[in-house]
Amino acid sequence: MKRWATLLLLLAASPAATAFDFVSVAEPAILYDANSLKAKKLFVATRYLPLEQVVVLDNWVKVRDNAGKLYWIEKRQLSSKRYVMVTVASANVLRSPEEDAEVVFRATQKLGLEWLGNTGNGWVKVRHEDGTAGHIKSDEVWGD
């Protein structure tokens, strides 16, 4: 019994058990209800869609979307380049991670932005596909 308790404690404390591992869809890809090409096709995920990895197998990855729904996707359809998705109707992307900073551009809901890193103070550094970069509030995006 002590061994099981120790093992559970070690697993809970490990970074893999607590860290979120996000990936993005490289090109439009089919999401399935099981890890097989013969499984039910649920829908097509758009390019840049951020997904949280839940289980990684040889050729398949079980992923979670921002609504908490679980799907399977072929591993080859994923990119290690991370993106975040805007979750609010409109969000300001600012020059620096400060409320009163200059607005660089406005991002609309469901827009995919390249994730450049977390600032550690509630902001995420992002880049638009046109190359424009800035900071957005972390509570206005998903995938960071």
N, C-alpha and C positions, 0 to 999 in steps of 0.2 A: 504494500500500500504506500509506504514511504517513497519507493522508487517512482511510482506513478505520479505522486504529488510533485516530486522533484523534477521529473520530466516535463510535466505540464507547466511548472514555474519557469523552467528554462526556455520552453517554446514560446511562452507568453512574453518573455523578456527579449527574445531575439529580434533583430531588426526586420527580418523577413516577415515576422508575424505582426509587426506593428506599422511598417512603412507601406505607403501606397506606391504601387509601381504602375505608372501610366504609360501607355503607348498611344499611337495615333494610327488611323487608317491611312495607308499610303495612297491608294486609289479606290474608287467606289468598289465595295466588296459586299458579298452576301453574308448575312448573319443567320446562323442555324440554331435549331433547338437541341442539337446533339453534335458530337464530334465526328461527323461523317458527311460525305458529299451526298449520301442517300437520305440524310435527315431532312426534316421539314425546313424549307427555306422561309425565314420570317420576314426579312426585308433587306434592302440594300443600304448599307451605311455609306455616308458621303465621305469624300476626301477630307482629311484633317480632323475627323471626329475623334475626340479623346475618349479612351476607354481605360478602365482600371483592370489590370490583369488579376485574375483570381486563381486560376490553375493553368500551368504551362505543361503541355505534353510535347512529344516529338514534332508533330505537324499541326497541332491545334492549340488554341488558347481560349480558355473560358474567360469571358470579360463581363464587366458591369458597366452600364451606362449611367448618365447623370440622374436618371429616374430610379436607379437601383435594380433595373431588370438585368437578368443574366442571359448571355448568348454564347455561342461558340463561333469562332472565326478561324480561318486557315492562317497559320503563323506567317506565311509568305505574304499575306495581305497587309501586314502591320509594318510600321516604320518606328525606328527608335527615336526619330526626331519628334519631340513632344509639342503638342498644341494644346491650347485651352479653348473653351467655347464660352462665349458671352452668354450669360443666363438672364440678364435683365433686358428690358426693352431698348435701352440706349445707355451706353457707358462712355464716359470721357477717358481718353488715354492721354496722360499728362507727361510733360517733359521730365519731371522728377517726381519721386514718391512723396508728394506733399499736396494737401488739399488745395492750396492756393497757387499751384504751379500752372504754367501755361498749358492750354489744351492743344495737343498735337493733332488729334483726330477723334472723331466720335465712332464708336463701334456699336453695331446693331446686334440684336439678339440672334443667337446661333452662329455668329461669325466665328470662324476659326482663326486664332492668332498664334503664331509661333511662341512657345514658352522659352524665355531666355533665363529664367531663374526667379526665385523668391527673394525678396529683400529682407524678410524676417520681421517686418513691421506692418504687415497687413497689405502689402503691395506685391504685385507680380510684374516683372519686366517682360514685355512682349514685343513682337515685331509683326506688322501687317505684311501681306504678301507683296506689297509694292515697295517694301524695304523700310518704311517709316517705323521707328521704334519709340517706345515710351513705357509708362507705368500705368497699371490699372488696379483698382481695388480687388483684393483677393476674393471678397464676397460677391463680386460681380461676374466671376468666371468659374468654370468647373474644369478640373483636370490638372490642377497644380498640386 
